[in-house]
Amino acid sequence: MIELKCLGPPSVTVRGSKAPRSLLWRKNFALLVYLALSPRGRTRDHLMALFWPESDQGKARHSLNEALRVLRRTLGDALIAEGDVVRLAEGAVTTDLETPEPDGDFLEGFSLKDAPEFEEWLLRERERLRARSAGRLVESAEHALAQGQTSRAREIAERILKIDPYNEEALRILLRAMALEGARSLALERFERFREAMERELGASCDPETGALAARIRRGEVRAVSAPGVIEPGTPPVPLVGRARGVLEALLAEWKSACAGGARILLVMGDPGTGKTRLLDELAARARLDGAIVAYTRAHGGDPVESVVAGWLRGGLAVAELGGAPAAAIVGLAAVDPDLMAKFPGSKTAEPLELSQALIAAVLAAAESRPVLVVLDDAHRSHLAVPGLLSRLAEQGRGARIAIALASGPNPPPAVDQVRQRLGRELPGVELRTHSFTREDLLELARWVLPQYAPEQVARLARRVMSDTGGNPFLAVEMVRAVQHGLSLREDSTGGRQVAEWPAPRKTLDDTLPAELPGSVVAALRLRYRAVSQSAQRVLSALAVLEGRSSFGLLARATGLPASNLEQALDELEWERWIVADPGGYAFVTRLAREVILSEMVTAGEQRRIRERAGLGPGPSG
């Protein structure tokens, strides 16, 4: 069998070995490629005119026969002559033209200057295959982006732009990937270079879709936080690995369906530390890039409907599109967000709707202008009336461009469980589950974080991390990142302490105490604490002492940091996924992180000083 490499600099091998020199002569090679791409064959007269246009009939026929003789030495009976038609047997020659991610131009650098018709064919094929290659690569890049593989999406987009410098689909993928990685300034810089080149070289402007995407990135409408100044520009977050990629892809497919018209509920369930919040964040970021309205909040300790609705309003729902809602709905919502009356003063005289109905009416009105994504993280911590409210929104929003994304623990309260049981039957939507890491997931994670490690080092680390974390994604990521920052893993994983079975049967991460963890995990969290800036350490210490959700003002008092320093520290901690933010304040991603910092990193004296600065008194003694 002959293998042809047609993309990039061309080459040929025969049954895996180097091809005979005579087969590499330019016209012999060109004839082989041409016949390989002509499955029905070509007439001799056509081939003579294509390759030897300046020779008379006799010389051209002789040259063709000599070239076919060279091909027959290698192809044997696979070179078929039927009357005046010459063709290759099916499967006699393979090419790289069907690769799903093509790389390089067709017959790059190859030409036959004395065969102008072949040169024209070569140019047409290059253009055709360039367009096809770009299309395939766009599909691969979109797939990578949908699975949270932003680095891979960027890499593929750059390859497309190398083939086709003015491909706006590729540019939009690149801008999205950069924005999702927090590299907002780099994305805008790349857009400006592209726009200027198009105007200079082609005298054309970018598509409105591209300009609108750049405008959303410029306004910061992507993530709640971009990579802070302490993070090197362009440094991507730890990627999703394993089954989490499939969960994100499923969420995005449901979101696409909702945008086409038809309210849906997306319920993500799983143990603490398995990535539910990360998945909701990824979904929300992509929805913002799509130009959607995103209302995002997180429930804490039985938050009533009033607190959750206020969180959604402060978390992105209080937009101009609410002006299309009935005046009674605006007045009803103003009961939990009085600023709405200043934004929509024409509503003041209306009788208020009940709060739940006011929210439903407002979301439905906003969805007539733009798709709406309503997000509630930790839904199992909300008041039992909240899931019912969201069910009614989905029921009344049939046909509207609305998606409702909820995250819950594995054993939800009855109100959330009732929503789960109705999904797919009475309520349109889907239930998705997060999972612990497998060994393969940990291998992938370790290779990404520690690319300098040899395969045997990666395998050893993955085994150790699996043993010490039970595959919990939060702990596993922290442990691998700690190794990246210098953590030395000795054979004794207990740190000299007696540790119960880990992970303990029927215990979640939020049920676990620091003393129950292997010493290596505690050491990893300590090292990761020390790896953040001094200001960020002060914020973590304050959050650990204050418990629960803390406002910006409370943290400013407790840390004593100037506002600008506090803002940067909070951005850093959100980016490093130590904390989560919602309109009500800031909290740890997991309770266990808070417990480790409180027990291992904050002295009793510092705890007392933090509480005094916050105006909470010295706290319990002992």
N, C-alpha and C positions, 0 to 999 in steps of 0.2 A: 504494500500500500504506500502511496505517495502522500506526504503531509505538506500542504502549502501554508506558509504564514504570509498572509496578504495584508494584514493591518500593521502599520509601522514599516520599518525596513524589511523588505521581503526576503524570504529564505525558503528552502525546500529540503526535506529529508525523505529517505526511502527506507521504509520499515525501521524507522528510528535511527538510521545511520546517515552519514554524510552522503549527499547525492553525487553522482558522477559529474566531473567537470563539464562534460559536453552538455549536460542537461541545464547547466547554469549559464550557458551562452545566452545573451540577451534575447535574441529572437526565439530560441528554443524555449526559454523560460516563459516569454510572453505568450507563445502559442499554447503552452501547457495551461497557463492561467486562463486564457481566453476560452479554450475548449472546456475547462473545468467549470466555467461559468455559463456554458452554453449546453445545457443537458440534452437538447434535441439535435445537437450537432450543427455543423456548418458545411456549406459546399466548398469544394476546392477553389472554384473561381472567386468566391467571397474571401477566402483566406489569402489567396495570392494578391488580390487587390488591396487587402488590409495591410499585409506585412511587406510586400515587395511592389509597391505601386510604380516605381520608376523602372523596373525591369520589364523586358519584353516577355511575351507569353511563355516562350520556351525556357528562359532563364528563371522566371518566377516559378514555373511548375517544377523545375529541377530543385530549386532552393526549398520549396515546400516538401518535396519528396525526401530530401536529405534531413530536414527538420523532423518529419514524421518517423524517419528511420531511427533517429536518436531517441525519440519518445518511445518507439516500440521496443527498443532494447531494455527499457526499464518497465514499461507497462505490459509488454507481451500481448496476449489476446484481449486485454482490456482496452486497447486502442482499436476501435472498430471502424472499418471502411465499408459502407454499404452504397455501392454505385458511386455517385459523385459526392456523397455526404460522409464526413469524418466526425466521429463522436467518441466519447469515453464511456466505458461501461459504468453503470451505477455503482457507487462506492469505491471506484478505483482510486479516486483522489479525494482527500478531505481538506477542508479549509478552516480557517478560524473566523469566518465571516458570520457564523451563527452564535458566537459567544455572547452571553447575556450582558456583559459589560465590556464592549469593544474598546480597544485602546490603540490609537494611532490612525493615520490616514491610510487610504487604500494604496498599496504599492508605493509607499513613501520614498521619494527620491528616484523612482524608476521612470525611464522614458525611452522612446525609440524615435529619435529626431528625424530619421529617414522614412518614417511611416506616419504621416500626418493624420490619416483616418483612425489609426490605432490611438494616437495621442488624443483625438477628439473623444473617442470611446472611453479612454482612460479618464479624461476630465469629467465626462458625464457620470461615470461610475463613482468617481471620487465624491462628486456632489450628492449623488443618490445615497451612497453608503454613509456619507457624513451626516446627512439628515436622519437616516435610519439609526445610526449609532447614537446620535444625540437623543433621539426619541427613547431608545432603550435605556440609555444612561439616566435620562430624566426619570423614567419609571423606577430604576434602581435607587436613585437619590431620594425620590418621594417615599419609597418604601423604607429606606433607612431613617428618614426623618420621622415617619409615622411610628417607628419602633424606638425612638429616642436616641438613635445613633447619630448625633449631630456631627461628630468628627468625620465619620464615614460619608455623611451627606455632603459635607463641605469638600471633601476630597474628590468625590464624584463630580460635583458641580464645577470644580476647578478644571477637571478633565474635559468636561463639555465645553467650557469657555476656551480651552486651548484649541479644541477642534473648531468651534464656532464662536468667535469672540463677541458676537452681538446677540447671543441666545438669551432672551429675557426670561424664559422659563428657568434656565440654569441660574441666572442672576438672582431671581426671586428665591430659589431654594437656598442659595448661598447666603443671602441676606437673612432669611428665616433662621438658618442654622446659627449664624453669628449672633443674631438677637437672642435666640434661645440659650446660647452659651454666655450671655451677659456682655458680649463684645459689641455694645451698641455703637461706640465711636468708630470701631473698625468697619462695621457694616455700613455706616453712613459715608465713611471715606471711600469705600469700594463703590458704592452707588454713585457718588459724585464723579469718580474717575470714569465709570462706565458711561454716565450721561454726557460728560464732556467729550469722550471719544466718539460717541454716536453723533453728536452734533458736528464735531470737527470732520470726521471721516465720511459720514453718510448724509449729513445735513438733515438728520431725523431726530425726533424726540422719543423718549421712552413711552411705552404703553401707559395709559392711565392707571392700570392695575399695579404696575411697578412703582409709579410715583406715589400712589396711595399707601402702598406697603412701606416705602421709605418714610413717608410722613408719619405713619403710626409708630415706626421705630424711633423717629426723631422726638416724638412727644412722649416717649417712654411707655407706650401702651403695649408692653409685652409681659414682663414679669413685675412682681411687686418690688423687686430689687435687682439691680445689675451688679456685675462684678465690681466690688469696691476697689479703692486705690491700693489697698494692701495686696490685692491679687494681681498677678502678672496679666496684662491685657491678652485676650485670646485664649486664656487657660480655660478649657471646658470643664464643666462639673463631671463628677464620676458618672459614667453612662449607666443606663438601665441594662441589666444583664438577665439572661435566662428567660423565664416565663413572664417577667414583668414587661418585656417588650411586647409580647402578645397581648397582654392586658391593655397596654396603652393603645396598641393598634385597634383593638376592639372598641375602646372608648371613642377613638377618633372616627371610626366607622359609624358608630351610633350618633356622634355629633354631626357628621355629614348628613345622615338621614334626618336629624332634627332640623338642620338648616334648609333641607328641601321641603319642610312643612310637616309638622306632626310632633307634638310635645312627647318627650320621652324621659324616663327616669333611669339613671345609671347608678346602680348601687355597687359600691366596692367594699368588700368585707375581708377581714383578715386580722391576724394577731397584731398586737402593738409591735412597731419596729419593722414591719414587713413592707413598708413603702406606700401605704395608702395616701398619705399626704403628698408624697412626691408625685404620684400619678395624677392626683387632682391638680397640683401645681402645673404639671406638664400640659394637661388638658386645657386649663385656664389660659396658659401662655399662648397656646396655639389658637385658641378661640379669639384672644385679643389680636393676634396677628391677622386673623381673618376679618377683623373689623367688627367683631361682635361686642355686645354689652355683657360684661361679666360682673356678677354680684357674688362676692366671695366672703364667707365668714366661717367661724369655727365655734362650736358649742362648748360651754364650760359649765360643769356642775349644775345641770338642770335648768339651763337658761330658758326663761319663758318666751312665749311668742314675741312679746314686745322687744326683748333684747336681741333676738335673732333677726327680726325684721329691721331693727335699727342697724344691726351689723351689716345686713345686705345693702341698705341705703348708703351707709358710709363706705361700704366695700365695693362700690362701683355702680349701684343701681340709680343713684340720684343724678341722672343725666338729663340732657335737654329733651330727649325723646319722651320723658314722662309728661311733657306738656300736652301730649295727645290723649292723656288719660282723662276720665271724667273729673270735674272739679271736686266732686264728693270724695273721690279716691285720694286726691292730693291732700285734702283736709284730713282725711282719716290717717294717712301716713304721717302727717305733720305732728300727730300726737306723740310719735317717737323720734321725729326729726324736725324740730321747729324751723330749721333753716329752709325747708321746702316752701314755706309761705313767702319768704323773700324771693326765692327763685321763680315762683309762680303766683304772683300777687293777685291774679284774676280769680283765684279759687276761694278767696277769703269768705265769701258770703254763703257758700254751699254748706248743706248739712253733711257731716262726715259719715262715710261708710264705716262699718265695723272693720277692724284692722285687717283681718284675714281677707275679707272681700276687697278691701282697698288695695292690698298687695296684689291679689290676682288680677284686678282690673288694670293696675298700673303696668304689670309685666306684660299682659296681653296687648296693651296699647303700645308699649315700647317695641314689642316683637313685630309690629306692623312696619316699623322702620328698619330695624336691624335684628338679626338673631340674638337671642338672650340665653346666657348660661348662668343658672343659679347654682351655687356651690355651697354645701354645708359639710364641713369636715367634722369628724367626731359626732355624727348625728345621734349616736346612742347616748350622748351626754345631754341632749336637749330635752325640753319638756315634752311630755307625751303628745301634746297638741300639735307640735311642729311637723312631725311626719304626716299627720292627717292633713294639715294645710297644704303640704307639697303634693299629696295625692290629689286633692281637689284642684290644684293648679294644673296638674297633668290632665285631669279629666276635662276641665273647662277649656284647656288649651289645645284640644285635638284639632289638628290642622295648622296650629301656630308654630312659629320657628323658635321653639323653646326646648332646652335640655336642662334637666335637674340632676345634678351629680351629688351623691351622698357617699360618705365613708363611715363605716361602722365597725366595731369590734366583732369577733367571731360569734358571740352569744348576745345578740341584740335584745333590747327590751321589747315588750309586746308591740308597741306602736311601730317600731322599725320593722319588726318581724312581720307584721301585718302587710306592710308595703311590699316586703320581699315575697310573701306568698301570693300577692296579687299580680306581680310582675309577669308579663308574658301572657296573661289571661285578661284580666280587667284593665290593667294598666300597661301601656306600651313601654318597653324598656328591657333592661338586661341586668342580671346579677353576675358580678365578676369577683374572683377570689385572688388575693395575694398569697404568696407562698414563701417558705424558707428557701434559702439557697441550696442547690445541689452541689456536689463536688465539681461538676463541670462548670457551674456558675462561678464558683470560687476560683477555678483555674482562669477563667476569662477575666474576672475582676483583678486577680493578681497580675496577670500579663499586662493589663491596661495601666494599672497604677505603677508597676515596677517593670518596665520594658527591658531594663538592663539585666534582669534575672535570667539565668540559664533555665532550660526546661525542668531540670531536676530540682532546682531551687524553688521554682514556682510550684511544683508538685508537693514538695515538703511543706511549703507555707500553706497551701490549700488544705492539706491534711490537718495541720495544726489548728488553723482557723476553724475548720469544721468541728474539730474536737472541742475547742474552747468556747465556741459561740453557739453550737448546735445549729449553725446555718442561719441564725437570725440576721437578716440583711443589715439592720442598723449596726449591730455589734460587729459584724464581719467587716463592713466598710470601715468602721472606726479602727478596727484592729489592723487591717491592711494599710490604711493611711498612716497609722502610727509607726508601722514598720518602715514606711516611706520616709518618715521623719526621724528615724533612728532607733526605734524600739528594738531591743535585742530579745529574741524569744529563746529562753533556755528550755531544757527538757522538762524541768519542774514547772508545771503550769499553775500551781496553787499558791506560789509565793510563800511557801512555808506554812500555809494555813490549812486547817481541815475544812474541806469544801464538800458539801452534799452533792448528790448526783446532779449533773448539769447537762442539758436543761432539766429542771425538776418536773416530774410528771404533773400534768394538769395545771401548770403554772404558766402565765404569760409574762412578757417582759415587764409589764407594769406591776405584776405581783412579786417580782424578784427584788431582793434586798442586795446591796453591794457585797455584804459578807457571804452571800451565796454564789457569787461569781468566781470563776477562776482568776487567779492573780494576774494572769496575762491580760485579761480583758480590762480589769481595773487599771493596770499599768498603761494600757493603750489609751483609755479615757483620760488618765492624768497627763500623758504626753501630748495628746491632742489638745487638751486645755492649755498647756504651756506653749503650744505652737501658734496660738492666736495672739494678737497684739495685746499689750498691757491693758489698754482701754477695754478690749473685748473680754479679757479675764475679769475685770472689775464688774462688767455687766453680768457675766455668768454667775459670779459670786453673789451679786445682789439678787438676781432672779432666784437662785437656789434658796436664799434666806427668806425672800418675800413670799414664795410659794405661789401657785396658781398663775393667774394672768396679771401682768403689771403694766400700767400705762407708761407712756413716755415721761410724763411729769414725775411720776413716782420713781422711775429709774434714775431720772436726773437728780433727784434729791438723794436717793440711796447711794449713788456712785460718786456724786460730786463732780461729775464730768461736765464741761461746757457742752452746749447743745450740738455744736458741729462735731465734736469728738464722739458724743453719744450716738449721733446719727450714723457716723462712719462705722462705729463698733457694731451697731445693730445690723447694718448692711452686711458687714463681714460675717457675723454669726448666722444670719439668714442664708447667706451664700454657702457657708460651710455646713449648713443644715443642723446646727446646734439648736436653733430656735425657730418658731413659726410666729408670724404676725397676722393679726386680724384687726378689724376696726376697734376692738376693745382693748388691745394691747399686745403684749409679747409673752410667750410661754415656751418651755422646753418641748422639743419634739417628743421626747419620752420622759416619763417620770424617773426612770432609772438613771438617766444622765444627771438629773438634778440631785438625786440621792448620793451619787458618787462624788460630785463636786462638794456637796454639803459636808459629807463625812470625811473626805480625803484632802480637800483643798482650802477649806475656809475654817480658820481657827475660831474658837469660842469668842475670843475678844473681837475679831473682825465681824462675826455675826452680830454681836451686840452693837458695834459701831454702825453697821449698815442699818439696823433697825432704828437706831436713834436718829441717824441722818434722815431716814424716811418718815420720821415722826410717829413710829409705831411703838416706842418704848423698848426696853431692853429685852423683852421676850422671856420665855421660861428659863429658870436657872437650872444648873446641873446638866 
